[in-house]
Structures are given as structure tokens and as C-alpha cells.
Amino acid sequence: MPERGDDLLAARAGEGDEGAFEVLVRRHSATLLSLATRLLGSRADAEDAVQEAFVSAWRRLPDFRGDAAFSTWMYRIVTNRCLNVLRARRPTQDLAAIPEPPAPEHAASPVRAVEGTAAVEALTVALTGLTPEQRACWVLRELHGLSYSEIAEAVRISEQSVRGRIFRARRYLTEAMGAWR
């Protein structure tokens, strides 16, 4: 049902209804910020990317035909912004700049908390070994639960290419995280 509501809001926003666009921003900003943070590893960069994506979407809404769901369209815009940032950042990213995830409050023991933090840090480091394109596909699939067809639409490649990128990403991450099995 929210998708149907999104389509109506997007159509109204495309006609200049700022209130409708504001609802779409509120509805999708948290998810898109989460995606961008996972792709970029920096909350500040993610906030910039999402803000730029919404500005771009506002400008392009009159051309939005509704061939895809509004959320898929926004995933595409945010993913492309993040990939552009990652490509410009290459070849390396300072790992010290990646924010440390907050410690879980419900940790059973200090040892478990340390192990959990170390595993997240190891995964964060391992993710930097993926190409930006592989990382985008992996994050959209594994962390955001998008289907292969939704990912293909979001990153504008074939489903087969999505499957290949995710396969290579999983294979690399399995090898990189071998010590954590």
C-alpha cells in the first residue's frame, strides 16, 4: 500500500506540490541514509549524498513516469551518488575515517561485545576490498533485502550482472572473513 501512496505523492510532487515531496522525504530518508552510510562508511558523506539525491529527485520528478516504484527510483539515485563518491575517493580510503558502530547495550558480556565489535570492524575492512559496484549490489541485497530485479533497476544493470557481482562479493567476503567462521 505505501508504494501506491508513494506513486500518488510522487505525481503530486512532480506537479510542484512541496508538501507531497516533504512526505516522501520523511518516509524514505532514514532508509536511504542507512544505505548511503553503509556504502560510503561516513555519516557526513552519506547525509550529503542523500540530500543531493533528494534535490536531484525534486528536479527530475516531472519526468518520473512511475515505471518503477518511487523507492526503487530513489535507491537508484542514492546508489549512483554513492558510487560517484566512491569512484572519486579511490584508490584508498583511510580506515580510521570509518565510524565505529555503536556498542550494543544488551551485550551479554564484555568479551562478546569485543568480539562483536571486532567482527564488524573486520567486515568493514573486508567491504573496502570490494569494487564500489560489488559493494553497492551486496549492501542492497544483504543489508537492505532488495530482490535481484530491484537491485538491477536501482543500479541500471542486468539481473545477471547483479547476480555476478553479488556472487563475487560473497566469495571475496567469505575468504576475507575466513578467520571469523
Buried (B, 14 or more C-beta within 10 A) or exposed (E): EEEEEBBEBBBBBBEEBEEBBEBBBEBBBEBBBBBBBBBBBBEEBBBBBBBBBBEBBBEEBEEBEEEBBBBBBBBBBBBBBBBEBBEEBEEEBEEEEBEEEEEEEEBEEEEEBEEBBEEEBBBBEBBBEBBBBBBBBBBBBBEBEBEBEBBBBBBEBEBEBBBBBBEBBBEBBEEBBEEEE
